[in-house]
Amino acid sequence: MKIITSGHFFLHSVSIYFNNQFSAVLSKFNEEKQNPDFSFKILIITSKYLLLLYLNDFTIIVANIYINMKVTIITAVLNCVGYIEDCMISVQSQGYKNLEHIIIDGGSVDGTLDVIEKHKDFTTFLLSEADFGIYDALNKGIAIARGDILGILSADDRLAGNDVLSAIVDRIKSGDCDAVYGHLDFVPRDGRGIIRRKWKSRPYFRSCLENGWMPPHPTFYVKKSALDGDTFYALNYGTCGDYDFILNLLYRKQIKAVCIDKIMVHMRKGGMSNGPLLNVFMSWVYDYRILANHEVPAPLCAVLQKKIRKLRQFRISPGF
């Protein structure tokens, strides 16, 4: 079922109005067929029909240009004083301004809240309270989001340029997809040095998901209407809740997502699933459970292929 967002209510109303007008014109046409002056009146009726058709198309084109979709970016943070400002500035510097930045803080005590306070005029919503981890925090953000498009930006990551959101909105407004994703660069923690790992995306088929492929979660932006009000991050898959979230949308619900050929996010190395050996091992376990839960064939093979795909992201350069 197609859900109409608030930003497109006007378009929906316009379509209903013109459809009613078309029906009235056709009814008049059928009435006048029996009239002796039919040949002249048919010219008038046809002209009116064509004018209505033109006005309908013109109105939709204008509305698509001037009705901007709101973008919601959700950031979950806990004690990230060294990076949160860089993250927030990358959002504030976007050329696309119809957006909100929701920050869910898990109770930081290292000065993170002081940094956020400096940018309070831009932050749309700040919630600081204890939670059950990053995915619980993201779910809180989804629940209060007012945007037509939702995306996640980690507190220690940043958008790769000031035109990222514009590219996302332009692609989704084309009307042939429910979500988009793009490329991601892994950068050193200090933000300097050579980028030695790149996550380059590509268009996909359903079979790709069965072979361990997934788009970079930080670059994944989806229409809120596609979530149907019941799609959230699971809390029982450790650091792999994002994998479950994406499989649920792309594999189980089969929404359409398209690739944008653009570097969208700079991700600092050292994320949750890239940490201690125990985290890496548990990510294998959780990946298997997620694939099995979504009834993906041969889940163990998919897990192995998923891990092998990561090796392709590394770029060896002189001095490595």
One Martini backbone bead per residue (centre of mass of N, CA, C, O) as a GRO file, in nm:
protein
  320
    1MET     BB    1   0.096   0.036   0.022
    2LYS     BB    2   0.057   0.371  -0.028
    3ILE     BB    3   0.222   0.631   0.140
    4ILE     BB    4   0.141   0.959   0.233
    5THR     BB    5   0.309   1.227   0.283
    6SER     BB    6   0.299   1.550   0.381
    7GLY     BB    7   0.473   1.655   0.129
    8HIS     BB    8   0.234   1.500  -0.076
    9PHE     BB    9  -0.064   1.600  -0.034
   10PHE     BB   10  -0.093   1.801  -0.264
   11LEU     BB   11  -0.057   1.602  -0.498
   12HIS     BB   12  -0.298   1.426  -0.424
   13SER     BB   13  -0.516   1.647  -0.449
   14VAL     BB   14  -0.464   1.719  -0.744
   15SER     BB   15  -0.526   1.441  -0.866
   16ILE     BB   16  -0.819   1.425  -0.773
   17TYR     BB   17  -0.925   1.675  -0.911
   18PHE     BB   18  -0.850   1.600  -1.210
   19ASN     BB   19  -0.999   1.332  -1.219
   20ASN     BB   20  -1.278   1.460  -1.184
   21GLN     BB   21  -1.264   1.639  -1.436
   22PHE     BB   22  -1.231   1.416  -1.643
   23SER     BB   23  -1.501   1.274  -1.583
   24ALA     BB   24  -1.682   1.516  -1.660
   25VAL     BB   25  -1.591   1.541  -1.955
   26LEU     BB   26  -1.674   1.251  -2.044
   27SER     BB   27  -1.971   1.278  -1.976
   28LYS     BB   28  -2.025   1.513  -2.171
   29PHE     BB   29  -1.948   1.362  -2.425
   30ASN     BB   30  -2.175   1.143  -2.411
   31GLU     BB   31  -2.412   1.346  -2.423
   32GLU     BB   32  -2.325   1.499  -2.707
   33LYS     BB   33  -2.351   1.267  -2.924
   34GLN     BB   34  -2.675   1.337  -2.978
   35ASN     BB   35  -2.600   1.604  -3.094
   36PRO     BB   36  -2.609   1.797  -3.383
   37ASP     BB   37  -2.346   1.974  -3.264
   38PHE     BB   38  -2.109   1.774  -3.209
   39SER     BB   39  -1.854   1.868  -3.374
   40PHE     BB   40  -1.817   2.135  -3.213
   41LYS     BB   41  -1.828   2.034  -2.915
   42ILE     BB   42  -1.589   1.837  -2.927
   43LEU     BB   43  -1.376   2.056  -2.950
   44ILE     BB   44  -1.425   2.185  -2.673
   45ILE     BB   45  -1.390   1.931  -2.498
   46THR     BB   46  -1.104   1.856  -2.592
   47SER     BB   47  -0.969   2.119  -2.504
   48LYS     BB   48  -1.033   2.089  -2.205
   49TYR     BB   49  -0.888   1.823  -2.163
   50LEU     BB   50  -0.602   1.918  -2.247
   51LEU     BB   51  -0.580   2.143  -2.036
   52LEU     BB   52  -0.602   1.964  -1.787
   53LEU     BB   53  -0.359   1.787  -1.851
   54TYR     BB   54  -0.151   2.014  -1.848
   55LEU     BB   55  -0.205   2.120  -1.558
   56ASN     BB   56  -0.139   1.862  -1.413
   57ASP     BB   57   0.157   1.831  -1.504
   58PHE     BB   58   0.253   2.111  -1.415
   59THR     BB   59   0.189   2.087  -1.110
   60ILE     BB   60   0.372   1.843  -1.052
   61ILE     BB   61   0.638   1.972  -1.136
   62VAL     BB   62   0.633   2.213  -0.942
   63ALA     BB   63   0.600   2.051  -0.679
   64ASN     BB   64   0.867   1.886  -0.705
   65ILE     BB   65   1.047   2.144  -0.682
   66TYR     BB   66   0.910   2.296  -0.409
   67ILE     BB   67   0.880   2.026  -0.256
   68ASN     BB   68   1.048   1.942   0.022
   69MET     BB   69   1.226   1.701   0.166
   70LYS     BB   70   1.271   1.577   0.472
   71VAL     BB   71   1.567   1.530   0.668
   72THR     BB   72   1.681   1.269   0.887
   73ILE     BB   73   1.935   1.277   1.136
   74ILE     BB   74   2.086   1.017   1.332
   75THR     BB   75   2.256   1.041   1.656
   76ALA     BB   76   2.461   0.836   1.844
   77VAL     BB   77   2.591   0.901   2.184
   78LEU     BB   78   2.909   0.829   2.380
   79ASN     BB   79   3.171   0.972   2.462
   80CYS     BB   80   3.256   1.206   2.192
   81VAL     BB   81   3.428   1.481   2.213
   82GLY     BB   82   3.642   1.453   1.963
   83TYR     BB   83   3.390   1.423   1.716
   84ILE     BB   84   3.101   1.556   1.727
   85GLU     BB   85   3.158   1.828   1.586
   86ASP     BB   86   3.233   1.721   1.309
   87CYS     BB   87   2.962   1.592   1.259
   88MET     BB   88   2.780   1.848   1.289
   89ILE     BB   89   2.918   2.026   1.072
   90SER     BB   90   2.857   1.836   0.829
   91VAL     BB   91   2.551   1.901   0.852
   92GLN     BB   92   2.542   2.217   0.857
   93SER     BB   93   2.698   2.237   0.559
   94GLN     BB   94   2.462   2.178   0.403
   95GLY     BB   95   2.284   2.279   0.125
   96TYR     BB   96   2.061   2.120   0.248
   97LYS     BB   97   1.800   2.254   0.479
   98ASN     BB   98   1.569   2.027   0.498
   99LEU     BB   99   1.643   1.951   0.825
  100GLU     BB  100   1.727   1.709   1.088
  101HIS     BB  101   1.904   1.676   1.411
  102ILE     BB  102   1.926   1.385   1.598
  103ILE     BB  103   2.028   1.347   1.943
  104ILE     BB  104   2.140   1.052   2.123
  105ASP     BB  105   2.220   1.033   2.459
  106GLY     BB  106   2.368   0.800   2.707
  107GLY     BB  107   2.540   0.978   2.929
  108SER     BB  108   2.758   1.183   2.914
  109VAL     BB  109   3.099   1.280   3.089
  110ASP     BB  110   3.326   1.430   2.868
  111GLY     BB  111   3.175   1.696   2.713
  112THR     BB  112   2.968   1.644   2.484
  113LEU     BB  113   2.729   1.830   2.578
  114ASP     BB  114   2.886   2.096   2.545
  115VAL     BB  115   2.921   2.076   2.240
  116ILE     BB  116   2.622   2.059   2.168
  117GLU     BB  117   2.543   2.332   2.299
  118LYS     BB  118   2.691   2.509   2.085
  119HIS     BB  119   2.463   2.376   1.862
  120LYS     BB  120   2.154   2.427   1.951
  121ASP     BB  121   2.041   2.597   1.704
  122PHE     BB  122   2.053   2.330   1.514
  123THR     BB  123   1.950   2.127   1.697
  124THR     BB  124   1.646   1.971   1.708
  125PHE     BB  125   1.729   1.716   1.903
  126LEU     BB  126   1.777   1.630   2.258
  127LEU     BB  127   1.870   1.317   2.420
  128SER     BB  128   1.947   1.240   2.772
  129GLU     BB  129   1.992   0.893   2.838
  130ALA     BB  130   1.957   0.592   2.922
  131ASP     BB  131   2.042   0.283   2.754
  132PHE     BB  132   2.067  -0.027   2.534
  133GLY     BB  133   2.221   0.122   2.318
  134ILE     BB  134   2.252   0.219   1.994
  135TYR     BB  135   1.978   0.091   1.885
  136ASP     BB  136   1.797   0.219   2.092
  137ALA     BB  137   1.865   0.509   2.016
  138LEU     BB  138   1.772   0.493   1.719
  139ASN     BB  139   1.477   0.423   1.783
  140LYS     BB  140   1.414   0.691   1.916
  141GLY     BB  141   1.466   0.860   1.664
  142ILE     BB  142   1.254   0.731   1.478
  143ALA     BB  143   1.000   0.796   1.658
  144ILE     BB  144   1.060   1.134   1.625
  145ALA     BB  145   1.067   1.160   1.338
  146ARG     BB  146   0.980   1.408   1.057
  147GLY     BB  147   1.086   1.285   0.814
  148ASP     BB  148   1.096   1.143   0.486
  149ILE     BB  149   1.406   1.094   0.548
  150LEU     BB  150   1.641   0.845   0.665
  151GLY     BB  151   1.947   0.869   0.870
  152ILE     BB  152   2.282   0.767   0.968
  153LEU     BB  153   2.521   0.926   1.208
  154SER     BB  154   2.796   0.894   1.352
  155ALA     BB  155   2.979   1.065   1.594
  156ASP     BB  156   3.270   0.979   1.427
  157ASP     BB  157   3.143   1.090   1.172
  158ARG     BB  158   3.115   1.213   0.820
  159LEU     BB  159   3.030   1.398   0.577
  160ALA     BB  160   3.196   1.423   0.256
  161GLY     BB  161   2.993   1.667   0.185
  162ASN     BB  162   2.770   1.946   0.099
  163ASP     BB  163   2.599   1.738  -0.129
  164VAL     BB  164   2.469   1.477  -0.014
  165LEU     BB  165   2.164   1.542   0.038
  166SER     BB  166   2.097   1.638  -0.245
  167ALA     BB  167   2.149   1.364  -0.384
  168ILE     BB  168   1.940   1.204  -0.226
  169VAL     BB  169   1.683   1.366  -0.290
  170ASP     BB  170   1.697   1.363  -0.599
  171ARG     BB  171   1.674   1.053  -0.624
  172ILE     BB  172   1.406   1.007  -0.464
  173LYS     BB  173   1.230   1.217  -0.635
  174SER     BB  174   1.209   1.036  -0.894
  175GLY     BB  175   1.022   0.770  -0.782
  176ASP     BB  176   1.203   0.469  -0.809
  177CYS     BB  177   1.248   0.474  -0.482
  178ASP     BB  178   1.314   0.408  -0.117
  179ALA     BB  179   1.636   0.400  -0.150
  180VAL     BB  180   1.983   0.478  -0.062
  181TYR     BB  181   2.333   0.448  -0.168
  182GLY     BB  182   2.700   0.438  -0.121
  183HIS     BB  183   3.004   0.550  -0.052
  184LEU     BB  184   3.303   0.462   0.156
  185ASP     BB  185   3.543   0.600   0.384
  186PHE     BB  186   3.825   0.509   0.561
  187VAL     BB  187   3.952   0.682   0.838
  188PRO     BB  188   4.145   0.805   1.046
  189ARG     BB  189   4.102   0.912   1.366
  190ASP     BB  190   4.253   1.200   1.299
  191GLY     BB  191   4.182   1.261   0.978
  192ARG     BB  192   4.455   1.161   0.873
  193GLY     BB  193   4.597   1.055   0.594
  194ILE     BB  194   4.565   0.757   0.439
  195ILE     BB  195   4.339   0.593   0.240
  196ARG     BB  196   4.305   0.223   0.272
  197ARG     BB  197   3.978   0.218   0.276
  198LYS     BB  198   3.708   0.105   0.059
  199TRP     BB  199   3.348   0.135   0.004
  200LYS     BB  200   3.223   0.008  -0.288
  201SER     BB  201   2.946   0.035  -0.456
  202ARG     BB  202   2.649  -0.129  -0.603
  203PRO     BB  203   2.439  -0.274  -0.772
  204TYR     BB  204   2.156  -0.496  -0.703
  205PHE     BB  205   2.045  -0.816  -0.609
  206ARG     BB  206   1.895  -1.052  -0.430
  207SER     BB  207   2.138  -1.253  -0.457
  208CYS     BB  208   2.348  -1.075  -0.312
  209LEU     BB  209   2.229  -1.117  -0.025
  210GLU     BB  210   2.285  -1.435  -0.041
  211ASN     BB  211   2.617  -1.345  -0.075
  212GLY     BB  212   2.682  -1.111   0.160
  213TRP     BB  213   2.565  -0.852   0.072
  214MET     BB  214   2.604  -0.495   0.152
  215PRO     BB  215   2.544  -0.190   0.236
  216PRO     BB  216   2.643   0.095   0.368
  217HIS     BB  217   2.492   0.204   0.642
  218PRO     BB  218   2.585   0.516   0.653
  219THR     BB  219   2.451   0.547   0.339
  220PHE     BB  220   2.159   0.481   0.435
  221TYR     BB  221   1.855   0.595   0.279
  222VAL     BB  222   1.506   0.623   0.389
  223LYS     BB  223   1.189   0.606   0.374
  224LYS     BB  224   0.962   0.626   0.620
  225SER     BB  225   0.724   0.477   0.475
  226ALA     BB  226   0.890   0.199   0.443
  227LEU     BB  227   0.866   0.118   0.757
  228ASP     BB  228   0.553   0.108   0.856
  229GLY     BB  229   0.602   0.154   1.180
  230ASP     BB  230   0.780  -0.154   1.226
  231THR     BB  231   1.087  -0.055   1.177
  232PHE     BB  232   1.364  -0.171   1.360
  233TYR     BB  233   1.613  -0.223   1.578
  234ALA     BB  234   1.767  -0.482   1.695
  235LEU     BB  235   1.890  -0.596   2.034
  236ASN     BB  236   1.998  -0.922   1.970
  237TYR     BB  237   2.282  -0.847   1.769
  238GLY     BB  238   2.460  -0.651   1.881
  239THR     BB  239   2.664  -0.506   1.622
  240CYS     BB  240   2.429  -0.622   1.387
  241GLY     BB  241   2.161  -0.448   1.356
  242ASP     BB  242   2.206  -0.325   1.069
  243TYR     BB  243   2.186  -0.588   0.907
  244ASP     BB  244   1.897  -0.655   0.986
  245PHE     BB  245   1.765  -0.394   0.884
  246ILE     BB  246   1.844  -0.428   0.582
  247LEU     BB  247   1.729  -0.713   0.531
  248ASN     BB  248   1.439  -0.644   0.600
  249LEU     BB  249   1.406  -0.441   0.361
  250LEU     BB  250   1.549  -0.590   0.104
  251TYR     BB  251   1.451  -0.896   0.150
  252ARG     BB  252   1.173  -0.914   0.289
  253LYS     BB  253   1.030  -0.637   0.172
  254GLN     BB  254   1.155  -0.536  -0.102
  255ILE     BB  255   1.277  -0.277  -0.139
  256LYS     BB  256   1.395  -0.004  -0.327
  257ALA     BB  257   1.745   0.030  -0.405
  258VAL     BB  258   1.994   0.277  -0.488
  259CYS     BB  259   2.289   0.379  -0.642
  260ILE     BB  260   2.533   0.621  -0.558
  261ASP     BB  261   2.803   0.773  -0.727
  262LYS     BB  262   2.923   0.836  -0.407
  263ILE     BB  263   3.082   0.989  -0.152
  264MET     BB  264   2.921   1.011   0.174
  265VAL     BB  265   3.135   0.884   0.390
  266HIS     BB  266   3.341   0.933   0.680
  267MET     BB  267   3.497   0.664   0.846
  268ARG     BB  268   3.613   0.577   1.140
  269LYS     BB  269   3.826   0.381   1.266
  270GLY     BB  270   3.692   0.159   1.520
  271GLY     BB  271   3.447   0.009   1.544
  272MET     BB  272   3.263  -0.221   1.698
  273SER     BB  273   3.319  -0.463   1.473
  274ASN     BB  274   3.652  -0.363   1.472
  275GLY     BB  275   3.765  -0.473   1.728
  276PRO     BB  276   3.789  -0.702   1.916
  277LEU     BB  277   3.798  -1.037   1.872
  278LEU     BB  278   3.525  -1.096   2.004
  279ASN     BB  279   3.357  -0.912   1.820
  280VAL     BB  280   3.423  -1.057   1.558
  281PHE     BB  281   3.311  -1.333   1.634
  282MET     BB  282   3.018  -1.237   1.707
  283SER     BB  283   2.951  -1.133   1.422
  284TRP     BB  284   2.929  -1.411   1.298
  285VAL     BB  285   2.699  -1.516   1.472
  286TYR     BB  286   2.491  -1.291   1.410
  287ASP     BB  287   2.485  -1.316   1.105
  288TYR     BB  288   2.372  -1.601   1.100
  289ARG     BB  289   2.108  -1.544   1.255
  290ILE     BB  290   1.996  -1.335   1.059
  291LEU     BB  291   1.987  -1.508   0.803
  292ALA     BB  292   1.806  -1.727   0.924
  293ASN     BB  293   1.564  -1.544   1.004
  294HIS     BB  294   1.539  -1.452   0.679
  295GLU     BB  295   1.572  -1.711   0.501
  296VAL     BB  296   1.856  -1.754   0.397
  297PRO     BB  297   2.034  -1.929   0.202
  298ALA     BB  298   2.305  -2.048   0.320
  299PRO     BB  299   2.429  -1.874   0.574
  300LEU     BB  300   2.726  -1.959   0.599
  301CYS     BB  301   2.815  -1.873   0.316
  302ALA     BB  302   2.732  -1.575   0.349
  303VAL     BB  303   2.927  -1.508   0.576
  304LEU     BB  304   3.191  -1.571   0.427
  305GLN     BB  305   3.142  -1.368   0.195
  306LYS     BB  306   3.120  -1.116   0.369
  307LYS     BB  307   3.415  -1.125   0.474
  308ILE     BB  308   3.563  -1.131   0.200
  309ARG     BB  309   3.462  -0.855   0.091
  310LYS     BB  310   3.643  -0.679   0.281
  311LEU     BB  311   3.918  -0.722   0.133
  312ARG     BB  312   3.838  -0.527  -0.114
  313GLN     BB  313   3.866  -0.248   0.055
  314PHE     BB  314   4.163  -0.264   0.034
  315ARG     BB  315   4.456  -0.037  -0.004
  316ILE     BB  316   4.763  -0.078  -0.135
  317SER     BB  317   5.048   0.121  -0.051
  318PRO     BB  318   5.311   0.290  -0.021
  319GLY     BB  319   5.411   0.225   0.317
  320PHE     BB  320   5.216  -0.004   0.448
   0.00000   0.00000   0.00000
